[in-house]
Amino acid sequence: MRLMIIAVLALAGCGQSPQKPEASAADAAPVEMSGAVRAAGTEPFWSLAISPQDGLVLTEAGAAGATEPYVAPEAIDGGGRFTSGKMTVSITAGTCSDGMSDIAYPLNARLTVGDRTLVGCAYYPWGANVRYLIPAIDACLAKAPARMPVTHAYLKNGYAYVRLSASGPEETYDCVYNTGEATVKRAEGQLPGERIPTFYRAPMADPGESCAAHEEIKDDNGVLLGWSIADGAC
């Protein structure tokens, strides 16, 4: 009887499809990678912009660019990988140098286009978090020597880091904000993705009317917070 029960259970199991285990957080690419990602390299010069809105857009010096549809990244060791059409790009964590500046990028990039492989650095554009950084931005502007555009900002370990720049390096300031207190000092070095975008905090004259395409940034209630210019400042 025992053998018959085992045989019946075995036969019943043969007719069922194995259940696919649910993906765990460890199986997913970093959540930041589901937004915008920028990558670039030298020798030859190339840049790659990745976003759900525009797809994978490759620009190369002296060559025709290419665009592929957006696909969500798959997890790989240390990061994620986008595979779309003729492009495959792997983005992994780790300090990276472009070999031409003193910028320390937080990510490495490896792009395959057809039978070519391009190697470079990558970063996440900071502007997606601007609405959450408004308290820090306001506190930093209150301490700055003049009202300036924000050219970079990010959160880390409970602190907000905000870079303000009136024009050149001699008029650039870094601000550290935590629990209502802001400290401002002269900036040193260049940050990855600085000025991509540049944010102008309202109230002030609309900075994009005469010099660049710009986007209005509003809070959840539709109140204007300021303007964002995608690449560079006016």
Buried (B, 14 or more C-beta within 10 A) or exposed (E): EEEEEEEEEEEEEEEEEEEEEEEEEEEBBBEBBEBBBBBBBBEEBBBBBBBEEEBBBBBBEEEEEBBBEBBEBEBEEEBBBBBBBBBBBBBBEEEBEBEEEEBBBBBBBBBBBEEEEBBBBBBBBBBEBBEEBBEBBBBBBEBBEEEBBBBBBBBEEEEBBBBBBBEEEEBBBBBBBEEEEBEBEEBEEBBBBBBBBBBBBBEEEEBBEEEBEBBEBEEEEEEEBBBBBBEEBB
